[in-house]
């Protein structure tokens, strides 16, 4: 049974998807409050000025629109704050998993893959393939003068952030894949009977999730928001294709985690939502970034297509 038709097992009427989605959002909101409660104390220890700004926003004395900038700065000042933000994503899965087991009456494995068990090797393959592709494109782009790469390594801050990134970014990436490319795609494919409509809708939703990112806010101010956000849509759609090709989320999780870890550790860009001290830093140019994103994603999808084969010609036990 392929990944997108596993919803034929158990309870899959339209109301059940709404209830479980509501449970997931409730759990995400609840654990977000719990995990981020220590932020004022962390800010006071990391940067008293950030603490003052944060308390001013919470008290209503400052514009709440500044909250994103302050929280991003706090993540850049405290590895603990960065880790807590990353953990809010997988915490929300608790509601989703509860609904999958109790209301839908399906196994958690069926939410993750069509194989008999989660294929960890594919997740690791996706991670390292992504690093290889991104590293190659970065080197070529720099050599051809298409991107300006600066060496900004700071050993005093780098190692702790690199450790936090490697430990917790995979959880954040996996949570987004399980929700958007997993649960929402399975539900919409079941209800609408079209995986392509489902892929489009979940990619738009994934794009909308990132509208509060610093680069999106900058794009809105500069008039380049559609170009900036197109990268998120294409990323989401490419991951949908990967899941379809792979009959599971494993490779998509690996690619998503690899992409985010590469940005956080190896080569970050200005105004990134991941304010980490990477080895290299590059500028943000919306048009070039969108083109490079499409090329990189096309290469990744092509590699998986050539490696895995067409969806119906593979042994899922591998």
Residue, then its C-alpha position, 0 to 999 in steps of 0.5 A: x500500500x503506497x504512502x498516500x492511500x494508507x488513510x483507507x485504514x481506520x477513521x478518515x472522514x473529513x471531521x476527523x482531520x479537522x479535530x486532529x489538526x485542532x489537537x495538534x495546534x493546541x498542543x503546539x501552542x501549549x508547549x510553545x508557552x511552556x518552553x518559551x516561559x524561561x525566555x525573560x530569564x535567559x534574556x536577562x542573563x544573555x543580554x540585559x538590553x534584549x531583556x529590557x526590550x522583551x519586557x517592554x513588548x510584553x508590557x505593551x509599552x513597545x510595538x509588538x511588531x518588534x517581537x520577531x526581531x527581538x526574539x531572533x536577536x535573543x536566539x543569536x545571543x543565547x544557544x539555550x534560547x535557540x534550542x528552546x525555539x527549535x524544540x517547540x516544533x516537535x512538541x506540537x507533534x504530541x497532539x498529532x500523534x495522539x489523534x493518529x492513534x486514538x481518533x484515526x486508529x492508524x499506526x504512527x509508522x503509517x504517518x511516517x512511511x509506507x515501509x514496514x519501519x522508518x528507514x533511517x538510512x534514507x534520512x541520513x542519505x538525504x542529509x548528506x546528499x543535500x550537504x554535497x549538493x549545497x556545498x558544490x553549488x556554493x563553491x561553484x557560485x563563489x568561483x564564478x563570482x555569482x555569490x559573495x562568500x565571506x569567511x566569518x568563523x568565530x570559534x568562541x561561539x561556533x561550536x556550541x551553536x553547531x552542536x545545538x543545530x545538529x542535535x535539534x534542527x533535525x527535530x524541527x525539520x522532521x516536525x514540519x515534514x510530518x505535519x505538511x508533507x505527511x499528515x496534511x498531504x495524506x488528508x488532502x489527498x484522501x479528501x480531494x482525490x488529487x495528490x497534485x492539488x494536495x501538494x499545491x495547497x500544502x506548499x502554499x501553507x508551508x510558505x505561509x508558515x514562514x511569512x513572519x521570518x526576517x527575510x519575509x519581513x524585509x521582502x515585504x518592506x522592499x517589494x520583493x516578498x513574492x520572490x522571497x516566498x517563492x523559494x519556500x513554495x518550491x521547497x515545499x513542492x519539491x519535498x512533496x515530490x520526494x515523498x511521492x517518489x520515496x513512498x515515505x517521509x524519510x528522505x524529505x526529512x533528511x533533505x530538510x534537516x540537511x538544508x537547515x543545518x547547512x545554513x546554520x553551520x556552514x554557510x548562513x546568509x544575512x537576516x536569516x531566521x537561523x541567527x547562528x555563527x556559521x563558518x561562511x556568510x553570504x548576502x541575500x539577493x531575492x532573484x538570484x536566491x530564487x533561481x538557485x533554490x529552484x536549481x538546487x531543488x531540481x537537482x535533489x529531486x533528480x538524484x532521488x528519481x534516478x536513485x529510487x526509481x519510479x514510485x511503483x517499481x521499488x521494494x519498500x523493505x529497503 
